[in-house]
Amino acid sequence: MKTSAIHGYPENYELFNLTEFDNWAGKGVLTAEEDYLFGKFIYALDKNASILDLGTGSGRFLLELAKRDFTRLHGIDLAERLLLAARRRTEPFPFIKFYRMSAAELKFDSGTFDAVLGLQQVISFIEDDRDRAAAFHECSRVLKPHGLFAGSFLMYGGRWINPAVSLLTYPAKLCNKKIRNRLSYQYLPWLKLGGKTNWSFAGRRQPYLYWFRRAEVRSVLEEAGIDIIEMKTVKNIAGSRNLLASAGMLYVAGRKK
Ligand SMILES: C[S@@+](CC[C@H](N)C(=O)[O-])C[C@H]1O[C@@H](n2cnc3c(N)ncnc32)[C@H](O)[C@@H]1O
């Protein structure tokens, strides 16, 4: 596998050019949770609203919005191969603009967008803690006052095996000087790569995903200047009463102060 010169292992976004490419290049319909969030908050926006999609991948969300007559659509991502797929896929809608850019460093003026999407846990893919904090501030900065943020986050409490994975991966984290700042139990490796079990998940040289605590998402967004309107897990959205079922990811809608 191609490795990043900086860490000796690929960065999360690079995996989307590699093992994860096939899964995301042709991804189609919205999931039930995405459909819920779009139905309640996004489709209701004025058709003239300017919308930014962070970690747009192959442009799945922007394509859906273009089909519903939204025209001021912008997507950013770092995975070049997915951006190419996005441009190809959205050819019938040439007004959709794609840029290679990090969510942690947005090259847009402050107050540009009516809505920012940070779905499919894009901020959880940012390994560096300062970059992750910057991404929250960037979302808020590029939003107009009262602009809408809709995002989802990996939630530590949402997957019951997480404490065991934290424990099993701790020795590898301790052994690797380069990833000492990933010692927190909330940094977890990918358990599947390219749809197959990642048997090396407890090994040393691999990227980590950041699994947020629910209260942390609330406080980080509020600190960035975004008030939470709604915060629900996959289980809440599905209305499941199964006590044994995992809560799943956290879906959030918020408004810039
Ligand atoms: C799970 S995929 C979701 C793709 C798309 N939003 C979708 O739902 O089909 C996450 C995307 O985030 C991108 N990504 C990861 N880190 C990023 C960063 N720092 N800035 C921008 N995009 C990033 C990845 O390259 C990948 O395309």
The ligand as an SDF file (V2000), in Angstrom:
LIG
                    3D

 27 29  0  0  0  0  0  0  0  0999 V2000
  -16.7360    8.2560    3.8230 C   0  0  0  0  0  0  0  0  0  0  0  0
  -16.2220    9.2390    2.4810 S   0  0  0  0  0  0  0  0  0  0  0  0
  -17.7210   10.0780    2.0750 C   0  0  0  0  0  0  0  0  0  0  0  0
  -17.8210   10.5800    0.6630 C   0  0  0  0  0  0  0  0  0  0  0  0
  -19.1340   11.3170    0.3080 C   0  0  0  0  0  0  0  0  0  0  0  0
  -19.4320   12.3880    1.2300 N   0  0  0  0  0  0  0  0  0  0  0  0
  -20.3050   10.3730    0.2750 C   0  0  0  0  0  0  0  0  0  0  0  0
  -21.0460   10.3370    1.2610 O   0  0  0  0  0  0  0  0  0  0  0  0
  -20.4640    9.6550   -0.7190 O   0  0  0  0  0  0  0  0  0  0  0  0
  -15.2790   10.4870    3.3240 C   0  0  0  0  0  0  0  0  0  0  0  0
  -14.5900   11.4610    2.4000 C   0  0  0  0  0  0  0  0  0  0  0  0
  -13.8800   12.4330    3.1960 O   0  0  0  0  0  0  0  0  0  0  0  0
  -12.6810   12.7650    2.5070 C   0  0  0  0  0  0  0  0  0  0  0  0
  -11.7330   13.3870    3.4350 N   0  0  0  0  0  0  0  0  0  0  0  0
  -10.9940   12.8040    4.4020 C   0  0  0  0  0  0  0  0  0  0  0  0
  -10.2360   13.7140    5.0350 N   0  0  0  0  0  0  0  0  0  0  0  0
  -10.5270   14.9060    4.4660 C   0  0  0  0  0  0  0  0  0  0  0  0
  -10.0750   16.2420    4.6930 C   0  0  0  0  0  0  0  0  0  0  0  0
   -9.1700   16.5320    5.6260 N   0  0  0  0  0  0  0  0  0  0  0  0
  -10.5800   17.2320    3.9210 N   0  0  0  0  0  0  0  0  0  0  0  0
  -11.4880   16.9640    2.9570 C   0  0  0  0  0  0  0  0  0  0  0  0
  -11.9640   15.7200    2.6950 N   0  0  0  0  0  0  0  0  0  0  0  0
  -11.4770   14.6990    3.4440 C   0  0  0  0  0  0  0  0  0  0  0  0
  -12.2240   11.4280    1.9480 C   0  0  0  0  0  0  0  0  0  0  0  0
  -11.2900   11.5840    0.9060 O   0  0  0  0  0  0  0  0  0  0  0  0
  -13.5590   10.8320    1.4910 C   0  0  0  0  0  0  0  0  0  0  0  0
  -13.8500   11.1520    0.1600 O   0  0  0  0  0  0  0  0  0  0  0  0
  1  2  1  0
  2  3  1  0
  2 10  1  0
  3  4  1  0
  4  5  1  0
  5  6  1  0
  5  7  1  0
  7  8  2  0
  7  9  1  0
 10 11  1  0
 11 12  1  0
 11 26  1  0
 12 13  1  0
 13 14  1  0
 13 24  1  0
 14 15  1  0
 14 23  1  0
 15 16  2  0
 16 17  1  0
 17 18  1  0
 17 23  2  0
 18 19  1  0
 18 20  2  0
 20 21  1  0
 21 22  2  0
 22 23  1  0
 24 25  1  0
 24 26  1  0
 26 27  1  0
M  CHG  2   2   1   9  -1
M  END
$$$$
